[in-house]
Amino acid sequence: MAEFTVDPFADRYARRAAGMSASEVRALFAVASRPDVVSLAGGMPFVEALPIEHVVEVAEAVLLERGDVALQYGAGQGSELLRRRLAMLMAQEGTEADPEDLVVTTGAQQALDLVGKILIDPGDAIVVEAPAYVGALSAFSAYEPRILQVDLDDDGMVVEQLEDLLVRGERPKFVYTVPNFHNPAGVTMSRGRREQLVALCREARVPIIEDNPYGLLRFEGDPQPTLRSLDPHNVVYLGTVSKVFSPGVRVGWAVAEPGVLQRLVLAKEAADLCGSQLNMLITERYLDGEAWRRNLEGLVETYRRRRDVMLAALPERFPADAEWTRPAGGFYVWVSLPEYFDTPTLLAAAVERKVAYVPGTAFYPDGRGRQQMRLSFCYPTEARIEEGVKRLGELLADEEELYRSLSR
Ligand SMILES: Cc1ncc(COP(=O)(O)O)c(C=O)c1O
């Protein structure tokens, strides 16, 4: 291992890089990935459920039949056929998208970075949800915005709060939202809120960035219209195959009106010239035919059962005055604890007891979230979820006991 030295670049970093640091949470996650620790922390899709022989066949066929293309540079926007397949995925949720308006990115994460790059000047206000997807906070933060947060409730973003911000004179560059099965909150924006948000933003001329990685992982209820389908001119839509196929191929996309799209493509080309042709061809072929649908149905069923196990275990194991969301899809349950718990501090003790979660503070740029935690049910088996919730419940019970004896 490299010896520790004073960083000779310490006074050379750009302002945006000076603020980049791995949190202490990251260090704990290294421990949390040990097999004896039940991790309710990560948002890793259960890729073990993929029919690996089928993926091998697909990859082999791509290399044998299209090796010259797969191993070469490609177009910055991504191939037309892949863009058609990705538009087909959007059609599953009732959203029409012209493949011409779509750019393939290296995961939705790159699309978030490109959005920040083309829209944010230092000091610009942007609006995100409270809590917000941690990866969006880090992607946007690099461009030095002033981040304003709008609360979520069981119906998604509280649009009245956004309206208040606008009335107070804020002019955000954009509003970023995860309307379906929110990461980390698990909630889904209601139809009414969607219409309200789209109408407000259209009138105030504030673009919406709609990030929808989980929309096809619905366990129950009717799909809601995407924001993009309600107002294509004012919404930039981000998608990914990470949760419906594989995060390893790093294929995501953005759909936007021509002016925005052109800048996204230019920014993408400046970042990496083009995505991995090999991975894009594999994805294109995987999404051809019907097998992917069956695989997805199986995955959704697995996640639904895991969600059920977590939701059944929580009331048995957690303190009586804890509250949590009931996701109708996706990966995450968001837990709120009484004020005497401190989730960032508790994490070390949790890992000692061989269970991990993400403290709520990760999802706010301003230090809030100390009584919240994100629990994910996507990766561990049902038995491990039960065990993980049990271990966490025991820890919380001990903490509660300690608090009560001290305050007596
Ligand atoms: C809300 C949200 N947006 C974007 C991403 C990034 O996904 P990708 O793997 O496509 O980069 C994730 C990943 O967990 C996510 O939860």
The ligand as an SDF file (V2000), in Angstrom:
LIG
                    3D

 16 16  0  0  0  0  0  0  0  0999 V2000
  -32.3030    7.7060   -8.8820 C   0  0  0  0  0  0  0  0  0  0  0  0
  -31.1130    7.1680   -9.5850 C   0  0  0  0  0  0  0  0  0  0  0  0
  -30.6480    7.8150  -10.6540 N   0  0  0  0  0  0  0  0  0  0  0  0
  -29.5760    7.3690  -11.3310 C   0  0  0  0  0  0  0  0  0  0  0  0
  -28.9120    6.2380  -10.9420 C   0  0  0  0  0  0  0  0  0  0  0  0
  -27.6940    5.8180  -11.7160 C   0  0  0  0  0  0  0  0  0  0  0  0
  -27.9310    4.6770  -12.4440 O   0  0  0  0  0  0  0  0  0  0  0  0
  -26.9500    4.1390  -13.5650 P   0  0  0  0  0  0  0  0  0  0  0  0
  -26.5100    2.8120  -13.1230 O   0  0  0  0  0  0  0  0  0  0  0  0
  -27.7780    4.1010  -14.8000 O   0  0  0  0  0  0  0  0  0  0  0  0
  -25.8260    5.1030  -13.7070 O   0  0  0  0  0  0  0  0  0  0  0  0
  -29.3620    5.5190   -9.8250 C   0  0  0  0  0  0  0  0  0  0  0  0
  -28.6430    4.3280   -9.3640 C   0  0  0  0  0  0  0  0  0  0  0  0
  -28.8790    3.7740   -8.3370 O   0  0  0  0  0  0  0  0  0  0  0  0
  -30.4940    5.9990   -9.1360 C   0  0  0  0  0  0  0  0  0  0  0  0
  -30.9930    5.3730   -8.0650 O   0  0  0  0  0  0  0  0  0  0  0  0
  1  2  1  0
  2  3  1  0
  2 15  2  0
  3  4  2  0
  4  5  1  0
  5  6  1  0
  5 12  2  0
  6  7  1  0
  7  8  1  0
  8  9  2  0
  8 10  1  0
  8 11  1  0
 12 13  1  0
 12 15  1  0
 13 14  2  0
 15 16  1  0
M  END
$$$$
